[in-house]
Amino acid sequence: MDCLGSSLRRAYHLFLLVLPFSISAAGQVSLSVQSVSFGGVQIGSSLILPMAVSNNGKSSATISQVNTSGVGFSFAGPNLPITLAPQQSTNISVCFNPQTTGAVNGSVMILYSAYWGGHNTNHSGTAGAPVTGTGIGTGPGYLSAPANMNLGSVTVGGSQTQLLAVSNTGASNVTISAATVGGSGFTVSGINFPYTLLAGGSTNLSVTFSPTTSGTDNATLTLTSNASDSSASILLSGSGTLASGSVALTPGSMSFGNVTIGTIQSQNGSLTANGGSVTLSSMSSNNSAFNIGGLTLPVTLAAGQSVPFTVTFSPTAAGTTSATINFFTSNSTSASEIATGSGATTQHIVELSWSPSTSSSITGYNIYRAATASGPFSKINAGVDASLSYSDNTVQSGQTYYYATTAVDMSGVESSYSNQVQAVVPFP
C-alpha cells in the first residue's frame, strides 16, 4: 500500500524523535526543519507523519519544492508553493512506505526563495532534516544476530566485554527465554529473561571473556526464543595471554660530577625483569657524551632476572650537560634515567721569574698581564711583590697571555714595563 490515496491504516506503537536542524541564508531567512522517526512500519502498508517547518528569519520565504531521499520516503503534501511569513510555522507531510525489512535512513530537503536587499533581490536556499524508519516483514518474529564474535587477547586473570546486537526482523514480537553458553571463559549479561523483543526492534547483550589459562578459547552462545528460528547460535572466541613483564632500572639516575675534558668516567647500573619475562630489544642515549655499554641486544630476562650495564661520560666541552638513557623492550615497555655530568678543564699555572733591578731603592715589583701583545695590560698581583717570581693560577685553557713587570721604589714610584714574555696555555 503506497502513501497516496489510501484510507486504510494499521495501528502500531510509534516513537517520534524531534530534533532541530536549520540552515540560515545571510541572516535574513532561517528555515528550520524538524527530523522525524517513523518507527516500525509493516511492508505493504504506509505511514504519513507531519514535519514542522519554521521561518525564524526577518523576511518571508516561499517553499517551492520538497525532495526526499531514502527508499520508501516521499513527500505527501500540501500543494506547493507555500509562503511563510517571518516567525511563521507550518507542517509538511512525509510518507514512509518500506520496501524491505530493516532500518532505512533518508532525508527531506526543502528548496525556498526570499526577496530582500537593495533591489529586492531573489535569494534561494535549502533546509533539510533526516528521516528514519524500519521496515517490518509479515509473518512471525525472526531473531537475527552475528554468526560469530571475537573478543581478542585478554591477560589471564583479566576480562574484556563487548556488546552483541540482537534484532527482531520479523513482523511479530519475539520472547527470548534464555541465553546459554557452551564452553568456558565466557559469560552473558545485560538483559533479564524472559525478554520481549518488539517487531523491528533490537537490543544488546553483554558478552564477557575472562580467561583462566593461556591459549585460544571457543564457546557457543545459544539464544532460545519463540521466533521462527527458535534457536540462534553465535560462535564466541578469544585468546588468553600471560602477563607481560616490565623492566626496572637501577639506579634511578646517575651523576658523574666534574670530569676533565678528554678523559672518561664510567658508572654501573642494572636492569631487572618484573612481573614476567621481558626481552630487551634496544637502548639509546640522546647525548653523544654519554654512552651505554656492557649489553649485547636483544637479550631475554626471566621474571626476577637482572643484567648489568655501563654508562660512560666523555665530556668534550666545559660546562654541565645531561642525557636521557633509554632501554626498550619487545612488548613496548621501556625504562629510562637521567645522567648528568660537567666537563672540566685542567688547572694550569704560569710560573714567572725575573732578574732584580739594579736600583738600590727598589722595594718590590708589580706584575701585569694582557691578552694581546699591544695590551692593554692589567696588574694581577694584590700588592707590591718583593720576590723575583710569581705564579699565575687564574689562566684558562687554550688561551694566550702576555706578561711584563715594573719595579717600585721606596717612594712608590713605578718604572716602565719590562720586556714582554708570552705564555700559551694548552687545552684542556
Stockholm file with secondary structure:
# STOCKHOLM 1.0

chainA/1-428         MDCLGSSLRRAYHLFLLVLPFSISAAGQVSLSVQSVSFGGVQIGSSLILPMAVSNNGKSSATISQVNTSGVGFSFAGPNLPITLAPQQSTNISVCFNPQTTGAVNGSVMILYSAYWGGHNTNHSGTAGAPVTGTGIGTGPGYLSAPANMNLGSVTVGGSQTQLLAVSNTGASNVTISAATVGGSGFTVSGINFPYTLLAGGSTNLSVTFSPTTSGTDNATLTLTSNASDSSASILLSGSGTLASGSVALTPGSMSFGNVTIGTIQSQNGSLTANGGSVTLSSMSSNNSAFNIGGLTLPVTLAAGQSVPFTVTFSPTAAGTTSATINFFTSNSTSASEIATGSGATTQHIVELSWSPSTSSSITGYNIYRAATASGPFSKINAGVDASLSYSDNTVQSGQTYYYATTAVDMSGVESSYSNQVQAVVPFP
#=GR chainA/1-428 SS CCSSSCCCCCCCCCCCCCCEEEEEETTTEEEEEECEEEEEEETTCCEEEEEEEEECSSSCEEEEEEEEESTTEEEEECCSCEEECTTCEEEEEEEECCSSSEEEEEEEEEEEEEEETTTTEEEEEEEEEEEEEEEECSSSCCEECCSEEEEEEEETTCCEEEEEEEEECSSSCEEEEEEEEESSSEEEESSCSSEEECTTCEEEEEEEECCSSSEEEEEEEEEEESSSSCEEEEEEEEEEECCCCEEEEESSEEEEEEEETTCCEEEEEEEEEESSCEEEEEEEESSTTEEEESCCSSEEECTTCEEEEEEEECCCSSEEEEEEEEEEETTSCEEEEEEEEEEECCCCCEEEECCCCSCTTEEEEEEEEESSTTCCCEECCSSCBCSSEEEECCCCTTCEEEEEEEEEETTCCBCCCCCCEEEECCCC
#=GC SS_cons         CCSSSCCCCCCCCCCCCCCEEEEEETTTEEEEEECEEEEEEETTCCEEEEEEEEECSSSCEEEEEEEEESTTEEEEECCSCEEECTTCEEEEEEEECCSSSEEEEEEEEEEEEEEETTTTEEEEEEEEEEEEEEEECSSSCCEECCSEEEEEEEETTCCEEEEEEEEECSSSCEEEEEEEEESSSEEEESSCSSEEECTTCEEEEEEEECCSSSEEEEEEEEEEESSSSCEEEEEEEEEEECCCCEEEEESSEEEEEEEETTCCEEEEEEEEEESSCEEEEEEEESSTTEEEESCCSSEEECTTCEEEEEEEECCCSSEEEEEEEEEEETTSCEEEEEEEEEEECCCCCEEEECCCCSCTTEEEEEEEEESSTTCCCEECCSSCBCSSEEEECCCCTTCEEEEEEEEEETTCCBCCCCCCEEEECCCC
//
